Amino acid sequence: MDQKQVTPSGESHAVSTDVVTLCRDVLAYSRERDYTGWDYVDGLSSEFVQRLPIENRYLNLAVQEGIKRAPVNLRPYFRVEQRRSYLGAALFAMANIDMYRLTGEDRYAREATALVSWLDSEQVEGFSGYAGGGHRHPIQSLGRDTASTPGESSGVVSATLGAEAFLRYDETFGTPEYAELAHSAADFVIEDLDYTAVDEGAHINYIPRDTDAYTLNANALGARLLVNLYARFDEDRLLDAAREIMDYVASKQAINGGWMYMDPPSASHLSMDNFHNGFIIESLLRYREVTDSDRYDPTIQRAREFYREQLFEADGAPNWDESSTYPRDIHAAAQGIIVFTELGEFAFARRIIDWARDTLYAGGGQFYYQQRRFYTKRFTLMRWCQAWMAYALSTYAAASETAR
């Protein structure tokens, strides 16, 4: 039975057991498949492409983008290998930790333990500190690169999610060795991602390579990683670096409250897309939570208004960006659930959950990928659909329980 609670924002919401049940189902579906499946932009792991004696950028793009954009799932026909995503495993680990805290059921502790151990064993080596793991499939850039990026390559997103999984596991089960592994990720951010002071603060690269363009949501995630490490280790250097990166990101906020994908904006075809803006807001909220600082409150307020009014419909449906309604993407819905939960706007987060369940849920714990204007992409990507929704639902359920 639902119990009404009042959130910090003043909204009432129902602490609903059906969300916990839905999260159980999503985790069960994924666990039965060993958290293994197809992924976003994984076309180059096609058996046919891997057999080719040469690598051709244009052929890579044709296969990769053709599979990604097709209205039906072409991966079985191209024999694209199903794999366990490193990022997905980190999200699944955190969802299982949340569910263990909520239910006390040992199976969630066992799953979290196995996933965290796998993250440790599969991390990439050769960097200054913990760097997460790669996508586990090559990706062909849409830019001027002639070669595809190897699947073993890692970057700030993977390091952030992996380190968060290690920190949460340590917080729950008391494993300082995992916290220390996460701690070393600060050196990866500072050294390997080329932390550089600029007039607006400081910026970092998305992956370890030279660049003259910077991914804004990736910078925010790097700052969030440093904030989380500061919360665990209380080292001022971590907070100082996080603040400098956050200052840079905040300085790039547009007048409407959103962020372009890249700095400069011309470096990417993406505009103010939904879930990447959500990453930035979540990171700013985490800084405020840990530091109890109002430094970014005006930035957060403008961002929150833009995010809710332009990137979501009143019924909880996610828009693609500030000018495009479609595609309505399950990852955007999941990130919206997380952000509005962190904002204390449980009623709107619940509205997004209901939209996702009504529109993109296949039943049996399985979520579909996207709703397009005239059709729905009725297939499932393990990280993009299942991992993000499991984590979003567990985040909402855990925060709802805390707010009681």
N, C-alpha and C positions, 0 to 999 in steps of 0.2 A: 504494500500500500504506500502511496506517495505521501510524504510529509513536507509541508510548506516551510520554507526558510526565507529569511531576509538577508540579502547579500550586502557587502560594503557599498555597492552603488545605489542601494535602496530598492532594488528590484526584488520581488518575491520569486521563488522558483521551487520546483518540486525535486526533492532528492529521490530519484526514481530507480527502483531496482531493475527496471527494464534496460537501462543503460549498462548496468553491470552485466546483465544477462547477454546483451548484445556484444559487449566486449569479450565475454567468455566464448561466445560463438565464433567471433573473428579470430581469436587466438587458437581455438580448437581447429578451425579450418586450416590455419597456417601451420600449426604444430603437426597435424596429420600429414602435411606435405614437407615436413622437416624445414619449414621456412624457406623453401626453394621454389623458384618459379621464373617467369619471364620478367624483364625489367624495362624501364623506359630507355629508349635509344640503345637497344642491345642488338641491333640487326647485324653488326659486324662479327658477332659470334656465330653467325650462320656457318654451318658445316661446309656449304658450297664456297663461301668467301674464304674460309680458312684454307681450303685446298688450293686456291689460286697460287701460282708460282711467283706472281708479282703483286705489288700493292699499287693501286691507282686511285688517286683522290676522288676523281669524278665517279668512278664505279662505287667506291665506298659511300659517297654521298647519296647516290641513287638508291642503293640498297638500304642504307640506314634510314634515310628520310622517307623512302617509299613504305617501308615497314612501319615506321613511327606514325605516319599520317594516314595510313589506309583505314577505311571505315570498318573493316573486319580484321581479325587477328591473322596475319600472314606468317607468323613465326613458325607454326608447325610445318608449313609447306617449304619454308627456307631452312628447316632443321636448325632453328636457333636453339642453342643449349639453354636449359633451365638451370639457374645457379642460385646460390644463396648470396644475397647482397650484403656487403659489409655495413652500409648505412642502415639497411633494413634490419639486420641482426641487432644493431644498437637500439633501434626503436622497439623492436620486439622484446629485448632485454628489459628496457625501462617499463614497458607495458606489463610484463610479467612481474616486475618488482612492485609496481603499483597494485596489481591484483593480489599479490601475496600480502601486502600491507592491509588491503581492504578485507580480504577473506580469511587470511591465516592458513590457507590451504598449501600443503607442502609441494604439490605438483608445480605451482607457480614459482616457488623457490628453486626447485630442481631445474626448471626450464631456464630461469634467469641465470643460474650457476653455469649451466652448459653453454648458454649463449655468450656470457662474459668470458668464459674460458676460451671459446672459439675466437672471439674478438682479439684476445691476447695472442693466440697462436697464429692468427692470420694477418697481424699487423705488418705493414711494410717496414723495411729496415733501411738503414743508411742515412738517416737524418739526425739532426741535433737532439731530437726528443721524439716522443710518441707522435706519430703522424697519421694515425688511423689506418684505413685500408682503401684500396682502389675500388672502382666500380666492378671489377672482375670481368669486364669486357671492354674491348677497344672502342674509342669514340672518335669519329672524324669531325674535326672542327669545320664550321661553316665559313671560317675566315680564310686567311691566306696560307695556313699551314699546309704543307704538302703531305705530311705523314699523319696517320691517326695517332691519338694519344693512347699509350698502352693501358691495358686494364689494371695494371699494378700501380699506376700513378695515383697519388693521393693529394688531398688538399685540406683546406680549413674546415669545410663542412663535415667531412668524415672524421677529422680529428676532434671537432667539437662534439659531435654526437657520441663518438666512442668514449671520449673522456667523461662526458656526462653519465654514460652508462656505468663506467668504472666508479665514479664518485657516488652515485646513488647506491650501487652495490655495496661499497664500503660503508656508507651511512646506515644501510639496513643490516648488514651481516658482519661488519667489523673486520674488514680485510684491508689493512693499511698498504699492503703491497700494490693493490690496484689503485689506491689513491696516489701513491708515489708514481706509478706509471702515468696516470693522468697529469700529475704535476709536471712531468717532463715535457708535456705538450706545449708549455709556455715557451720553451727553447725552440721548438719547431716554429711557432708563430713568430717569434722575434727574429730568429736567425735565418731560417729557411724560407720564410715568406716575406723576407726583406722589409721588416718594420722600418719605416722611414718617416722622420718628422717633416711636416709641411706647414705652411702658414695656418691652415685650419685645424691642425692637430697632428695626426699621423695616419698613414695608411699601410695596408699590407696587400700582398698578392693573394689571388685565389689558390693557386698552386705554385710550387717552387720553380719559377722561371721568370725571366726578365719580361717586363710588360710596360706599356705606357698608357694602359687603361685599367680601371679598378672596379671590381664588382662590389657594389655598395652593400648588398645583403650579406655577402661573404665577409666583408669588413665588420659588420655588426655581429655576425656569428663569432668571429675571432675575438671581438671584445667581450662577448658573452662568455666564451671559454675562459678568458682571463678573470672575469668577475667571479665565475664559479670556483676557480682555483683560489682566488683571494678569499672567498667565503670559507674555504676549507683550510687554507694555510696562513692567512692573515699576513701576507707579504705586501708591503706598500708598493713595491715595484710592479706588481701585477695590476693593482688598481690604477696606478698612474698610467700604465700603458693602455689599459682598457679605456680610461677616460679620454686619452688623446685620440684613440681610434673613434670612440663615440662622438667626440667633438667634430671630427672630420665628417662622419656620416650625417650628423645633425645639420652641418653646414650645407649639405647637398639637398636638403628637403626643399621641394618645390613649393610655390606659393599656395597651391591647392592642398598641401599637406602630404603628398605622396613622394615617392622616390623613383627615379628612373633606374633601370637595371644596372647601367654602367656609368662611370665618370671617365671620359665625357660620354654623353648619351649616344653620340653617333657611333660609338664602338660596338653597339649591339642592335639587332632588329627588335629586341624586346623593349616595351615601354614600361608603364607602371603596373606590372602584372600583379596578380592577387597574392599568391603565397609568398613571393619574395618580399613584398611590402610587409606581410605578416611576420616574416622572420625578423625584420628590423624592429617592428613594434615590440615583439616578444623580447628581444634583446634589450631594448630600452627599459622595459618593465622590470626585467631581471636586475639591471643596474640599480634602479630605484629601490627595489625590494631589498637588495643586499646592503646598499649604502645608506638607505633612508634619506636620500638626497632629492631635492626638488630641482636639480640642475636642468633636467630635460623635461620638466612638466609641460611647458608651453609646446615643445616639440611633440610630446606624446598626445596632447589634447588635439592639436591640428591633425596629427596622423590618425588618431582614433576617429575623428569626424570624417576624414577622407575615406578611410577603410570601410566604415560602416555605411556611409551614404552613397559612395560611388562604386565600391567593390563588392557590395552585397545588396540583394533585394530585400524588401521587407519580410518576405517569407523565409529568409535564410539562404536563398539560392546564391551561390558565388558567381560574380561576373569575372570574365577573363582579365580585363584591365580597365583603365579609366574610360575607354572609348568602345570596348567590345564586350558584348554580353556572352557570346559563345567563343570557345567551348566552356561549359560548366564542368570543372575538373574536380575529381574526388580529393586530390591533394590540396586544392584550394579550400574545399569544405573542411578538411581535417585541420588545416592551419587556422582557419577561422574559429573552429571549436576551441582550439588551444588559446588563441589570443583573447577571445571574449571571456573565456574562463579566467584567464589571468587578469583581465580587467575587472572581474567580479560581475560581469554582465551575464549571469547564468541563464537567464530567460532567453536571450538572443543566441547564446551558444546552443541551448537546447533546440531552438528553432532550426539551426543549421543541421543538428543531428537528425531531426525529424525530416528535413528536406532530403538529406542524403539517404535516409532509410526509405523514404517514399519514392525516390527518383532513381537511385543507383544501387540499390540493394537487391541482390539476387536471391537472398535467403540462405540459410545454412552457414552464415558467417562470411559470405562472399560479397565483396563490393566490386561493382564495375568501374571502368576507367573514366569515361566522359559522357556527358550529354551534349550532343551537337544540336544545331537548330532543327534539323529534320530527321535525325536518327540518334541512337545511342550506341556507343562503342561497348558492346556487351561482352567484354573479356576482362580478365583480371591480371594486373601486374603486381607481383608479390610485395615489392617495396612501396611502389607508388600508391597502391590501393590498400593493401592489407596492413602493412606495417604502420603507415601514417594514420589510418583509421583506428587501429588498435591503440596506438599511443594517444591519439586525441580523445578517444572514449575513456581510457584509463585516467587521463589527466582530468577530464571533467568529473568522473566519478570520485576520484580521490579528493579533488578540491571541494566538491559538494559535501563530502563526508566531513572535511575539516571545517566547513562553514556552518555545520549544524550546531 
